[in-house]
Amino acid sequence: MSAEFSVESLTSLIETKLIDLKDKLVVIIKEALLSQFEALKQEFTATTDFIMAQQKSLEQEISNKSKIIKTLQEENIKIKSDLSGMRNRIMTTEKLSRSCNLEIHGIPEKKNENVMTIYKTLCDLVSHTYSEYDVKACRRVAKFSKTSSHPRTILVTLSSPRARDEIISSVLRLNKSKDYLTSEDFGFNKETQKNRVYVSENLCPEIKELLFETKKVAKERNYQFTWVKFGQIYVRKNVESQVILIKNQECLVKLI
């Protein structure tokens, strides 16, 4: 009887100890998990606070940069406007400084030539009264394109814009009454290459470049007429269409 009692007591005691151990393990594991969770929670909170602080700092920096960019954009617009105004004033000054000049294109060059005689011949050909007092200067000028095979242009500076416009108008009237002026009209023999002779206003480099582009675009888009008057470039699709003033490259884009 005592032996059986001892086994049962031992079994009961073991079970009791196991239950106590189980309860203690549960408590220990729970406390460990809670401690680890709390540590992770604090670490997560710290990380989140850091990210939020960084995000706020980044947002502030972006805001500051946006203000700087906006200021720079406004300044850029103003600079472009000022530059455009300066360019227009320079071009206006250029036009005024050239308002008494005319150019004669297509006259072959030769040694010991007298360009004043060439201009006088032009006046005779177009029935314009020649006066040496109207001519302030007459000379050959450098080529616009160094690779060009054409002879250098003769630049004539007259006493007034009116004197220049009168000779150009006389040339235009002659061109309407015959095919056009040629180098042969100026005494160059038939064996010399027969050049067509043009008389035009003396344009500043910017207008010359714009005129070159205008002629190119006008040809591509079948515009019949391109001309210059008082330093302004004009085009016209045909005799029935309206005249279009070409002020800049943007005007060329709009041509249809």
C-alpha positions in Angstrom: 0.0 0.0 0.0 2.8 2.4 0.9 4.6 1.7 -2.4 1.5 2.4 -4.5 1.0 5.6 -2.5 4.5 6.7 -3.2 4.2 6.2 -6.9 0.9 8.1 -7.1 2.3 10.9 -4.9 5.4 11.0 -7.1 3.3 11.2 -10.2 1.1 13.9 -8.8 4.1 15.8 -7.7 5.7 15.6 -11.1 2.5 16.7 -12.8 2.2 19.6 -10.4 5.8 20.6 -11.0 5.3 20.4 -14.8 2.2 22.6 -14.6 4.1 25.1 -12.5 7.0 24.9 -15.0 4.6 25.3 -17.9 3.0 28.4 -16.3 6.4 29.9 -15.5 7.6 29.2 -19.1 4.4 30.8 -20.5 5.1 33.9 -18.3 8.7 34.0 -19.3 8.0 33.7 -23.0 5.2 36.2 -22.8 7.4 38.7 -20.9 10.2 38.1 -23.5 7.9 38.6 -26.4 6.4 41.7 -24.8 9.9 43.1 -24.2 11.0 42.4 -27.7 7.7 43.8 -29.1 8.2 47.0 -27.0 11.8 47.3 -28.3 10.7 46.8 -31.9 7.8 49.3 -31.3 10.3 51.9 -30.0 12.7 51.2 -32.8 9.8 51.5 -35.4 8.6 54.7 -33.7 12.1 56.2 -33.8 12.5 55.1 -37.5 9.1 56.5 -38.4 9.9 59.8 -36.6 13.2 60.0 -38.4 11.6 59.4 -41.8 8.9 61.9 -41.1 11.5 64.5 -40.1 13.5 63.7 -43.2 10.4 64.0 -45.3 9.5 67.3 -43.8 13.0 68.5 -44.3 12.9 67.3 -47.9 9.5 69.0 -48.5 10.9 72.2 -47.1 14.0 72.0 -49.3 11.8 71.3 -52.4 9.6 74.3 -51.5 12.7 76.5 -51.2 14.1 75.2 -54.5 10.7 75.7 -56.2 10.7 79.3 -55.0 14.3 79.7 -56.4 13.3 78.1 -59.7 10.2 80.4 -60.0 12.4 83.4 -59.3 15.0 82.3 -61.9 12.2 81.6 -64.4 10.8 85.1 -63.9 14.3 86.6 -64.2 14.9 84.6 -67.4 11.6 85.8 -68.9 12.7 89.4 -68.0 16.2 88.9 -69.5 14.7 87.5 -72.7 12.3 90.4 -72.9 15.1 92.9 -72.3 17.3 91.1 -74.8 14.6 91.1 -77.4 14.1 94.8 -76.8 17.8 95.5 -77.1 18.0 93.4 -80.3 15.0 95.3 -81.8 16.7 98.6 -80.9 20.0 97.5 -82.4 18.2 96.4 -85.6 16.4 99.7 -85.8 19.7 101.6 -85.4 21.2 99.3 -88.0 18.4 100.1 -90.4 18.7 103.8 -89.8 22.5 103.7 -90.3 22.0 101.8 -93.7 19.0 103.8 -94.9 21.1 105.8 -97.4 22.9 102.7 -98.8 22.2 100.6 -101.8 23.9 97.4 -103.0 24.7 96.5 -106.6 25.1 92.7 -107.1 26.5 90.7 -110.0 29.0 93.2 -111.5 32.2 91.2 -112.4 35.4 92.4 -110.8 38.5 93.5 -112.7 41.7 95.3 -112.0 41.8 99.1 -111.9 38.0 99.3 -112.0 36.2 102.5 -111.2 33.1 101.6 -109.2 31.9 105.2 -109.4 31.7 104.8 -113.2 29.7 101.6 -112.6 27.2 103.5 -110.5 27.0 106.3 -113.1 26.3 103.6 -115.8 23.5 102.3 -113.6 22.0 105.7 -113.4 22.2 106.1 -117.2 20.6 102.6 -117.7 17.6 103.4 -115.5 17.2 107.0 -116.7 18.1 108.4 -113.3 19.8 111.8 -113.1 23.3 111.3 -111.8 24.9 113.8 -109.4 28.3 113.3 -107.8 27.0 115.3 -104.9 24.5 112.6 -104.1 27.2 110.0 -103.7 29.1 110.0 -100.4 30.9 106.7 -100.9 31.2 103.9 -103.4 33.2 100.7 -102.8 33.4 97.0 -103.0 32.6 95.2 -99.7 33.5 91.8 -98.3 31.4 88.8 -99.3 28.6 87.7 -96.9 29.7 84.1 -97.5 33.5 83.6 -98.0 32.8 80.4 -100.1 30.6 82.3 -102.6 31.8 82.4 -106.2 29.9 85.6 -106.9 31.8 88.9 -107.3 31.9 91.2 -104.3 29.0 93.6 -103.9 29.3 97.3 -104.7 28.0 99.4 -101.8 26.9 102.9 -102.6 26.2 105.5 -99.8 23.9 108.3 -101.0 23.1 111.6 -99.5 19.6 110.6 -98.2 17.1 107.7 -98.0 15.1 109.4 -100.7 18.0 109.4 -103.1 18.4 105.7 -102.5 14.7 104.9 -102.9 14.5 106.8 -106.2 17.3 104.8 -107.8 15.8 101.5 -106.6 12.4 102.5 -107.9 14.0 103.4 -111.3 15.6 99.9 -111.4 12.3 98.3 -110.6 10.6 100.2 -113.4 13.3 99.2 -115.9 12.9 95.5 -114.8 9.2 95.7 -115.6 9.9 97.0 -119.1 12.6 94.4 -120.0 13.8 91.1 -118.7 16.5 92.4 -116.2 19.8 94.1 -116.0 22.9 92.1 -116.9 26.7 92.6 -116.7 26.6 93.0 -120.5 24.7 96.3 -120.0 27.7 97.5 -118.0 30.1 97.0 -120.9 31.4 93.5 -120.1 31.8 91.5 -123.4 29.8 88.5 -124.3 32.8 86.2 -123.7 32.6 87.2 -120.0 30.0 85.2 -118.0 26.7 87.0 -118.3 25.6 87.8 -114.8 22.2 89.1 -113.8 22.6 92.4 -111.9 20.5 93.2 -108.9 20.1 96.5 -107.0 18.8 96.3 -103.5 18.7 97.9 -100.1 21.7 97.4 -97.8 20.4 95.1 -95.1 22.0 94.3 -91.7 23.3 90.7 -91.3 20.3 89.6 -89.2 17.9 90.7 -91.9 20.0 89.2 -94.6 20.0 85.8 -92.8 16.2 86.1 -92.3 15.8 86.9 -95.9 17.8 83.9 -97.0 15.6 81.6 -94.8 12.5 83.3 -96.0 13.3 82.7 -99.7 14.1 79.0 -98.8 10.8 78.5 -97.0 8.8 80.5 -99.6 10.2 78.3 -102.4 9.3 75.1 -100.4 5.7 76.3 -99.8 5.1 77.7 -103.3 5.1 81.4 -102.5 5.4 83.4 -105.7 6.7 86.7 -104.3 9.4 87.6 -101.8 10.7 91.1 -101.5 12.2 93.7 -99.2 11.0 97.3 -98.7 12.4 99.8 -96.2 14.3 97.0 -94.4 11.2 94.8 -94.0 10.7 91.4 -95.6 7.4 90.5 -97.2 6.0 87.4 -98.9 2.9 86.7 -101.0 1.5 83.4 -102.1 0.1 84.7 -105.3 -1.4 87.9 -106.8 -4.7 87.3 -105.1 -3.4 86.5 -101.6 -2.6 88.9 -98.8 0.9 90.3 -98.2 2.6 88.8 -95.1 5.3 90.7 -93.1 8.1 88.4 -91.9 9.5 89.8 -88.7 11.3 86.7 -87.4 11.7 83.0 -87.6 8.4 82.4 -85.9 6.6 84.0 -88.8 8.2 81.5 -91.1 6.8 78.6 -89.1 3.3 80.0 -89.6 3.6 80.1 -93.4 1.3 77.5 -95.0 
